[in-house]
Amino acid sequence: MAKYILLVDSKDEKGLIYKITGVLYNQGLNIISNNEFVEEEEENFFMRSEFTGEVNINAIITQLRDVLSKESNIKLIEQRKKRIIILVTKEHHCLGDLLIKNEYNEINAEILAVVSNYPDLESLVSKFKIPFYYVSHLDKEREVHEKEILEILNTFDPNYLVLAKYMRILTPSFVSLFENRIINIHHSFLPAFTGVNPYEQAFKRGVKIIGATSHFVTEQLDEGPIIIQEIINVDHKYRIKDMEQAGREVEIIALSKALKLVFEDRVFISNNKTIIFE
């Protein structure tokens, strides 16, 4: 039997849980789990419900709109694999992890294709029989390069784009086409160690932790809502190459955790931060 997920966010008021679960009960649905949270500062209410049964989506949404405020956001989703496209440059570690998880059905997603601005990772992707598209950015305006990528994306109609160490800054116009549907991973030295060779900078400063942040992409570079942050402890015995390896490992962990949460519809975006029901 199909499983459904209901996501509701609205201004907080008395009786919201009763009203929402009452609609599901009246439809004869079996609630498997409920999660609720009230953001007291903004007086916002968030609720995620999983349920099974014979679902009439239009009837449920209509009844919910009758009992909730007009400003409420309501999303009813049949749980199924998300359709994703991965964008990469030359680094293989995050891509390789996702390809293996996809091969063994360990993520709630289907990798439709991999797109890169370099040909380096084609041999890796081909081992998994997934389409690989090389779209060079050399000697092209950024808008021209993105238009070529969009032509590929439009043939697949993905639910999400995953930037698995894609080392190109996306234009605001591109990002706007996939609002809250682009997920990025980067090292958490930003903004302390920006530019080239962040691990060399970190080594010289004697850092004691190495981290990674996975977040939604917005028009403001690296300032989108954070999904997951992970760290690994390091010490004076770590050489630069050891720090780089630790950085790759923590990036894999952070991106994998973030994608699991997003692909299972456990993430709300509230202003520029996330509400997550694990």
ZITA-V169444 format. One line per field, one symbol per residue. psi: psi as a letter, one per 30 degrees, with the letter a starting at -180 (. if undefined). A space follows every 10 residues. Layout:
psi: ???
This chain:
psi: kkklkkkkkl kklkgeeeee feeeefgglj kelkklkkje efhkkkkkkk llajkjeeee eeeefffllf fkkkkkkkjl kkjlkkklcf kfeeeeeeee eeeghgkhlk jelkklglge geeeeffghk kkkjjkfkhk keeeeeeeee eeefffilel kjjihjhkkk leeeeffhkg gkklklkgfk geilalheee eeeffhlfkk lkkklkkafj kgglkkekkl lkklaffkle eeeeeeeeef eeeeeeeeee eefghgkkkj chlkkkj.
